[in-house]
Amino acid sequence: MAEIVVLGAGLSGALMAYEMSEQLRKEDHITVIGQGPTYQFYPSNPWVVVGWRKRHEIEVDLTKVMEKKNIRFITEGAKRVNPDENRVELNSGESVAYDYMVIATGPELAFDEIPGFGPQAFTQSICETGQAVQAYEAFEEFCKNPRPIVVGAAQGVSCFGPAYEFAFVLDTELRRRKIRHKVPMTFVTSEPYIGHLGLDGVGDTKGILESALRTRHIKWITNARVKEATEGHISIEELNDDASLKQTHEMDFGFAMMMPAFRGVPAVFGIEGLTNPRGFILADAYQRNPTYKNVFSIGVCVAIPPVTKTPVPVGVPKTGFMIESMVTATAHNIGKLLRGGEVDIKPSWNAICLADFGDGGIAFVAQPQLPPRNANWAASGKWVHWAKIAFEKYFMYKIRIGKSEPFYEKFMMKFAKIHKFEDGAH
């Protein structure tokens, strides 16, 4: 008999629990430890801010789903992982022992690294649905007295797509309310160029995104380092390519949303052999920790080195399909270990992504995610907006019923083929 613990119940954790349940022997058990019972579909958070979605539409109570799949579900959260003892200490003080553990915690949001940063201070966030609801309230007040808007991604950010999405969704909503002409907008990013995305670009993301910003009259600042935020004001340092200071931008705003850097959660941060200095989980090609061989990791919490050195630090994103491939490989590999075999499946680590612009969007495929690539494709159009809506509906359905079949790649490849993705890149 083996006890498998999945630490985290977000995108990667929920999918891991579903797929792992299909790999268990009759005598094995699986436990999921989450921070509360609710799954949130974070890709829809930009829509929450502008009122296109309500919170309840993108949340799922996982309690009944886990029960139906015979998965023990603990919702009080983990205080500390003790890999030397094969044990997870819960916030209640109790402990859960494991034979195998899959860490799927996601990140901690490092707002405290920049003075005045974050929803408890002077800028908004879309990283969590509760924060998106708070931003919705702030946006409604803003629309009564339109002023400049600043949107972007701070130094150390690894997830740039939502920042671009949010800028364009805001632009669309402001035009619908017929107040766009009153709102100067600036996109601020730590990327060395627009469309870098932490991936050194994918296809012509630079050209597509620069054109989209220009068409929508959104100015931009790259190589940007946020110095501090105060009420209605943000200080930005723009660097040269050699990392020297180019100029400082002092910008007033009526509404600001800036993506923060990520770091590992407190339950794992600083455990030697398990994490890197930022608290992300070290993993080999099979998602297995090199020191603790019975510990695997998936999703945003996994340590991936930057693609290239940049004047302002940027991280590497973990997209939906990349996470799905991590989940499938890990479930299979643990299943093999349970039956006396060896790990033998490596995740593909391809990047397949949809970024909605509110009335259009951009899609890209990078195979593999890190260059050089076999496929390097990007396209834009109104079809991306409808594809994102369709994906949201299906994925929420999948979470609600506990469906374990990987879906993201099939979905994206279907749309990509329709819109002239080259056959040789499949």
C-alpha positions as semicolon CSV with decimal commas, in nm:
position;residue;x (nm);y (nm);z (nm)
1;M;0,000;0,000;0,000
2;A;0,127;0,348;-0,085
3;E;0,017;0,692;0,030
4;I;0,042;0,961;-0,237
5;V;0,008;1,326;-0,133
6;V;-0,063;1,607;-0,379
7;L;0,029;1,939;-0,221
8;G;-0,190;2,202;-0,386
9;A;-0,537;2,203;-0,542
10;G;-0,509;2,463;-0,816
11;L;-0,474;2,400;-1,188
12;S;-0,185;2,154;-1,161
13;G;-0,291;2,000;-0,828
14;A;-0,650;1,926;-0,928
15;L;-0,547;1,774;-1,260
16;M;-0,274;1,576;-1,084
17;A;-0,525;1,430;-0,839
18;Y;-0,759;1,330;-1,121
19;E;-0,489;1,164;-1,332
20;M;-0,312;1,005;-1,036
21;S;-0,635;0,842;-0,922
22;E;-0,636;0,650;-1,251
23;Q;-0,287;0,515;-1,182
24;L;-0,345;0,378;-0,831
25;R;-0,357;0,013;-0,738
26;K;-0,655;-0,098;-0,529
27;E;-0,460;-0,073;-0,206
28;D;-0,316;0,276;-0,266
29;H;-0,456;0,606;-0,135
30;I;-0,428;0,964;-0,251
31;T;-0,459;1,280;-0,039
32;V;-0,486;1,635;-0,172
33;I;-0,390;1,923;0,056
34;G;-0,529;2,260;-0,053
35;Q;-0,572;2,611;0,083
36;G;-0,950;2,593;0,107
37;P;-1,196;2,386;-0,097
38;T;-1,230;2,615;-0,400
39;Y;-1,068;2,583;-0,740
40;Q;-1,032;2,910;-0,933
41;F;-0,985;2,936;-1,310
42;Y;-0,721;3,209;-1,305
43;P;-0,709;3,264;-1,685
44;S;-1,053;3,428;-1,659
45;N;-0,950;3,677;-1,389
46;P;-0,901;3,965;-1,638
47;W;-1,266;3,924;-1,736
48;V;-1,372;3,946;-1,371
49;V;-1,213;4,291;-1,336
50;V;-1,422;4,440;-1,617
51;G;-1,741;4,261;-1,517
52;W;-1,749;4,005;-1,800
53;R;-1,744;3,721;-1,545
54;K;-1,873;3,686;-1,192
55;R;-1,664;3,512;-0,932
56;H;-1,898;3,215;-0,898
57;E;-1,875;3,147;-1,273
58;I;-1,504;3,062;-1,254
59;E;-1,491;2,882;-0,920
60;V;-1,560;2,518;-0,833
61;D;-1,601;2,361;-0,489
62;L;-1,383;2,052;-0,521
63;T;-1,517;1,873;-0,214
64;K;-1,778;1,657;-0,389
65;V;-1,556;1,595;-0,692
66;M;-1,274;1,464;-0,473
67;E;-1,516;1,253;-0,271
68;K;-1,660;1,102;-0,588
69;K;-1,312;1,000;-0,701
70;N;-1,227;0,856;-0,356
71;I;-0,963;1,119;-0,294
72;R;-0,906;1,242;0,060
73;F;-0,926;1,621;0,051
74;I;-0,772;1,837;0,326
75;T;-0,852;2,208;0,295
76;E;-0,665;2,366;0,585
77;G;-0,334;2,407;0,403
78;A;0,023;2,298;0,471
79;K;0,255;2,470;0,715
80;R;0,578;2,290;0,630
81;V;0,707;2,002;0,424
82;N;0,951;1,766;0,597
83;P;1,100;1,559;0,313
84;D;1,357;1,388;0,540
85;E;1,066;1,240;0,734
86;N;0,825;1,193;0,439
87;R;0,573;1,409;0,619
88;V;0,369;1,727;0,561
89;E;0,281;1,935;0,864
90;L;-0,062;2,096;0,834
91;N;-0,161;2,439;0,964
92;S;-0,357;2,262;1,237
93;G;-0,038;2,105;1,372
94;E;-0,131;1,756;1,252
95;S;0,081;1,574;0,997
96;V;0,020;1,367;0,685
97;A;0,273;1,095;0,596
98;Y;0,345;0,999;0,238
99;D;0,532;0,748;0,028
100;Y;0,524;0,977;-0,275
101;M;0,451;1,348;-0,285
102;V;0,370;1,574;-0,579
103;I;0,425;1,944;-0,505
104;A;0,175;2,156;-0,699
105;T;0,150;2,459;-0,474
106;G;0,180;2,733;-0,733
107;P;0,374;3,041;-0,619
108;E;0,370;3,297;-0,343
109;L;0,315;3,647;-0,484
110;A;0,617;3,862;-0,393
111;F;0,442;4,200;-0,360
112;D;0,657;4,288;-0,059
113;E;0,971;4,308;-0,274
114;I;0,861;4,648;-0,410
115;P;0,746;4,929;-0,176
116;G;0,379;5,015;-0,218
117;F;0,314;4,720;-0,448
118;G;0,006;4,499;-0,453
119;P;-0,366;4,502;-0,366
120;Q;-0,299;4,569;0,002
121;A;-0,112;4,884;-0,104
122;F;-0,153;5,094;-0,420
123;T;-0,164;4,862;-0,724
124;Q;-0,416;4,598;-0,825
125;S;-0,359;4,231;-0,910
126;I;-0,528;3,964;-1,123
127;C;-0,322;3,672;-0,992
128;E;-0,602;3,544;-0,765
129;T;-0,976;3,566;-0,816
130;G;-1,030;3,748;-0,486
131;Q;-0,780;4,008;-0,600
132;A;-0,960;4,035;-0,934
133;V;-1,287;4,105;-0,749
134;Q;-1,113;4,381;-0,553
135;A;-0,975;4,520;-0,880
136;Y;-1,327;4,512;-1,028
137;E;-1,451;4,737;-0,748
138;A;-1,157;4,973;-0,800
139;F;-1,216;4,977;-1,177
140;E;-1,584;5,068;-1,135
141;E;-1,485;5,362;-0,918
142;F;-1,217;5,460;-1,167
143;C;-1,470;5,474;-1,452
144;K;-1,659;5,746;-1,266
145;N;-1,348;5,964;-1,290
146;P;-1,127;5,839;-1,577
147;R;-0,753;5,911;-1,552
148;P;-0,431;5,746;-1,676
149;I;-0,386;5,368;-1,646
150;V;-0,063;5,176;-1,596
151;V;-0,056;4,799;-1,667
152;G;0,237;4,565;-1,682
153;A;0,482;4,324;-1,525
154;A;0,751;4,402;-1,269
155;Q;1,107;4,274;-1,247
156;G;1,134;3,900;-1,194
157;V;0,793;3,827;-1,345
158;S;0,760;3,498;-1,532
159;C;0,396;3,528;-1,639
160;F;0,360;3,808;-1,895
161;G;0,058;3,686;-2,091
162;P;-0,202;3,800;-1,834
163;A;-0,051;4,150;-1,828
164;Y;-0,090;4,186;-2,205
165;E;-0,437;4,033;-2,192
166;F;-0,546;4,271;-1,920
167;A;-0,419;4,581;-2,101
168;F;-0,615;4,488;-2,414
169;V;-0,927;4,378;-2,224
170;L;-0,925;4,713;-2,041
171;D;-0,891;4,894;-2,373
172;T;-1,188;4,703;-2,514
173;E;-1,407;4,771;-2,210
174;L;-1,316;5,140;-2,197
175;R;-1,412;5,175;-2,565
176;R;-1,743;5,001;-2,496
177;R;-1,809;5,250;-2,218
178;K;-1,706;5,531;-2,457
179;I;-1,449;5,672;-2,218
180;R;-1,130;5,538;-2,380
181;H;-1,047;5,886;-2,512
182;K;-1,016;6,007;-2,152
183;V;-0,768;5,738;-2,047
184;P;-0,399;5,750;-2,148
185;M;-0,257;5,397;-2,112
186;T;0,101;5,278;-2,064
187;F;0,224;4,918;-2,066
188;V;0,529;4,873;-1,842
189;T;0,731;4,552;-1,864
190;S;1,060;4,406;-1,747
191;E;1,094;4,229;-2,085
192;P;1,384;4,347;-2,304
193;Y;1,135;4,394;-2,586
194;I;0,760;4,373;-2,637
195;G;0,654;4,012;-2,699
196;H;0,957;3,852;-2,532
197;L;0,718;3,677;-2,288
198;G;1,005;3,522;-2,092
199;L;1,062;3,295;-2,394
200;D;1,277;3,521;-2,616
201;G;0,967;3,561;-2,831
202;V;0,755;3,304;-3,012
203;G;0,710;3,347;-3,386
204;D;0,637;3,714;-3,447
205;T;0,500;3,793;-3,100
206;K;0,717;4,106;-3,101
207;G;0,561;4,240;-3,419
208;I;0,206;4,128;-3,337
209;L;0,202;4,272;-2,986
210;E;0,379;4,595;-3,078
211;S;0,123;4,646;-3,356
212;A;-0,164;4,570;-3,117
213;L;-0,036;4,821;-2,860
214;R;0,025;5,085;-3,125
215;T;-0,318;5,036;-3,286
216;R;-0,484;5,074;-2,947
217;H;-0,280;5,384;-2,855
218;I;-0,107;5,214;-2,564
219;K;0,245;5,344;-2,501
220;W;0,508;5,107;-2,363
221;I;0,827;5,099;-2,159
222;T;1,056;4,793;-2,176
223;N;1,358;4,698;-1,962
224;A;1,152;4,848;-1,680
225;R;1,224;4,810;-1,310
226;V;0,955;4,926;-1,068
227;K;1,115;5,134;-0,794
228;E;0,807;5,201;-0,580
229;A;0,439;5,284;-0,588
230;T;0,252;5,537;-0,381
231;E;-0,111;5,644;-0,393
232;G;-0,180;5,739;-0,756
233;H;0,188;5,736;-0,853
234;I;0,448;5,485;-0,967
235;S;0,822;5,527;-1,019
236;I;0,978;5,327;-1,304
237;E;1,348;5,292;-1,386
238;E;1,414;5,214;-1,753
239;L;1,747;5,040;-1,814
240;N;1,980;5,026;-2,114
241;D;2,082;4,692;-2,264
242;D;2,395;4,693;-2,044
243;A;2,170;4,728;-1,734
244;S;2,275;5,089;-1,673
245;L;2,006;5,343;-1,592
246;K;1,859;5,501;-1,904
247;Q;1,593;5,720;-1,744
248;T;1,339;5,734;-1,464
249;H;0,969;5,767;-1,536
250;E;0,749;5,929;-1,270
251;M;0,393;5,835;-1,366
252;D;0,059;5,932;-1,216
253;F;-0,230;5,687;-1,248
254;G;-0,593;5,648;-1,159
255;F;-0,577;5,270;-1,190
256;A;-0,274;5,040;-1,201
257;M;-0,234;4,663;-1,233
258;M;0,116;4,520;-1,223
259;M;0,204;4,151;-1,222
260;P;0,441;4,066;-0,932
261;A;0,738;3,832;-0,927
262;F;0,677;3,481;-0,793
263;R;0,865;3,282;-0,531
264;G;0,817;2,951;-0,355
265;V;0,551;2,920;-0,086
266;P;0,657;2,921;0,284
267;A;0,580;2,549;0,322
268;V;0,879;2,462;0,100
269;F;1,094;2,775;0,094
270;G;1,457;2,725;0,193
271;I;1,463;2,344;0,216
272;E;1,811;2,245;0,103
273;G;1,811;2,002;-0,186
274;L;1,443;2,060;-0,254
275;T;1,434;2,423;-0,371
276;N;1,646;2,682;-0,545
277;P;1,719;3,019;-0,376
278;R;1,380;3,159;-0,488
279;G;1,199;2,864;-0,332
280;F;1,106;2,688;-0,657
281;I;1,123;2,309;-0,661
282;L;1,423;2,148;-0,827
283;A;1,325;1,874;-1,073
284;D;1,493;1,649;-1,326
285;A;1,365;1,565;-1,674
286;Y;1,102;1,335;-1,518
287;Q;0,971;1,604;-1,275
288;R;1,151;1,419;-0,993
289;N;1,355;1,595;-0,727
290;P;1,725;1,499;-0,755
291;T;1,771;1,478;-0,376
292;Y;1,437;1,340;-0,258
293;K;1,355;1,071;-0,513
294;N;0,997;1,022;-0,390
295;V;0,911;1,389;-0,442
296;F;0,787;1,524;-0,776
297;S;0,678;1,875;-0,872
298;I;0,451;2,023;-1,139
299;G;0,325;2,362;-1,248
300;V;0,437;2,711;-1,155
301;C;0,631;2,592;-0,850
302;V;0,890;2,412;-1,068
303;A;1,233;2,574;-1,102
304;I;1,318;2,660;-1,465
305;P;1,622;2,880;-1,542
306;P;1,574;3,190;-1,760
307;V;1,609;3,150;-2,137
308;T;1,871;3,427;-2,166
309;K;2,028;3,692;-1,949
310;T;1,834;4,018;-1,969
311;P;1,900;4,370;-1,831
312;V;1,605;4,331;-1,594
313;P;1,544;3,978;-1,458
314;V;1,258;3,787;-1,621
315;G;1,139;3,433;-1,556
316;V;1,009;3,153;-1,775
317;P;0,629;3,102;-1,788
318;K;0,456;2,770;-1,727
319;T;0,163;2,759;-1,968
320;G;-0,147;2,539;-1,947
321;F;-0,036;2,269;-2,188
322;M;0,312;2,259;-2,036
323;I;0,149;2,197;-1,697
324;E;-0,080;1,929;-1,842
325;S;0,222;1,749;-1,987
326;M;0,396;1,765;-1,647
327;V;0,086;1,617;-1,482
328;T;0,051;1,329;-1,729
329;A;0,421;1,238;-1,712
330;T;0,427;1,252;-1,332
331;A;0,113;1,042;-1,289
332;H;0,252;0,782;-1,529
333;N;0,594;0,778;-1,361
334;I;0,457;0,734;-1,010
335;G;0,228;0,462;-1,145
336;K;0,535;0,283;-1,279
337;L;0,714;0,315;-0,944
338;L;0,413;0,175;-0,760
339;R;0,440;-0,137;-0,974
340;G;0,814;-0,183;-0,931
341;G;0,918;-0,011;-1,251
342;E;1,125;0,299;-1,322
343;V;1,031;0,646;-1,437
344;D;1,040;0,662;-1,817
345;I;0,820;0,948;-1,940
346;K;0,944;1,304;-1,982
347;P;0,695;1,592;-2,020
348;S;0,708;1,773;-2,352
349;W;0,744;2,124;-2,204
350;N;0,581;2,277;-2,510
351;A;0,418;2,619;-2,483
352;I;0,070;2,648;-2,631
353;C;-0,116;2,960;-2,528
354;L;-0,424;3,174;-2,596
355;A;-0,418;3,541;-2,498
356;D;-0,752;3,720;-2,523
357;F;-0,770;4,089;-2,624
358;G;-1,140;4,127;-2,550
359;D;-1,234;4,154;-2,918
360;G;-0,951;3,947;-3,066
361;G;-0,631;3,792;-2,937
362;I;-0,305;3,615;-3,003
363;A;-0,222;3,245;-3,000
364;F;0,123;3,094;-3,005
365;V;0,285;2,751;-3,019
366;A;0,646;2,690;-2,912
367;Q;0,771;2,333;-2,943
368;P;0,970;2,298;-2,725
369;Q;0,909;2,596;-2,501
370;L;1,277;2,687;-2,477
371;P;1,462;2,771;-2,802
372;P;1,586;2,644;-3,042
373;R;1,246;2,509;-3,147
374;N;1,094;2,269;-3,394
375;A;0,782;2,488;-3,411
376;N;0,776;2,863;-3,356
377;W;0,435;3,001;-3,451
378;A;0,211;3,291;-3,353
379;A;-0,110;3,432;-3,503
380;S;-0,378;3,681;-3,410
381;G;-0,744;3,736;-3,484
382;K;-1,098;3,743;-3,351
383;W;-1,099;3,361;-3,347
384;V;-0,862;3,366;-3,046
385;H;-1,122;3,544;-2,834
386;W;-1,384;3,278;-2,915
387;A;-1,130;3,000;-2,868
388;K;-1,049;3,132;-2,520
389;I;-1,418;3,134;-2,426
390;A;-1,463;2,780;-2,558
391;F;-1,157;2,662;-2,370
392;E;-1,278;2,822;-2,047
393;K;-1,617;2,648;-2,073
394;Y;-1,468;2,307;-2,143
395;F;-1,196;2,333;-1,881
396;M;-1,442;2,436;-1,609
397;Y;-1,657;2,137;-1,710
398;K;-1,352;1,914;-1,687
399;I;-1,270;2,036;-1,335
400;R;-1,632;2,001;-1,218
401;I;-1,666;1,637;-1,324
402;G;-1,312;1,527;-1,239
403;K;-1,215;1,446;-1,598
404;S;-0,855;1,327;-1,615
405;E;-0,800;1,314;-1,993
406;P;-0,544;1,573;-2,112
407;F;-0,720;1,824;-2,331
408;Y;-0,518;2,141;-2,387
409;E;-0,300;2,013;-2,673
410;K;-0,590;1,862;-2,869
411;F;-0,788;2,184;-2,829
412;M;-0,510;2,416;-2,936
413;M;-0,392;2,202;-3,225
414;K;-0,744;2,194;-3,365
415;F;-0,767;2,573;-3,367
416;A;-0,410;2,616;-3,484
417;K;-0,462;2,384;-3,780
418;I;-0,778;2,569;-3,880
419;H;-0,580;2,892;-3,879
420;K;-0,292;2,771;-4,094
421;F;-0,049;2,630;-3,839
422;E;0,200;2,442;-4,057
423;D;0,158;2,064;-4,064
424;G;0,530;2,012;-4,019
425;A;0,516;2,179;-3,677
426;H;0,279;1,922;-3,525
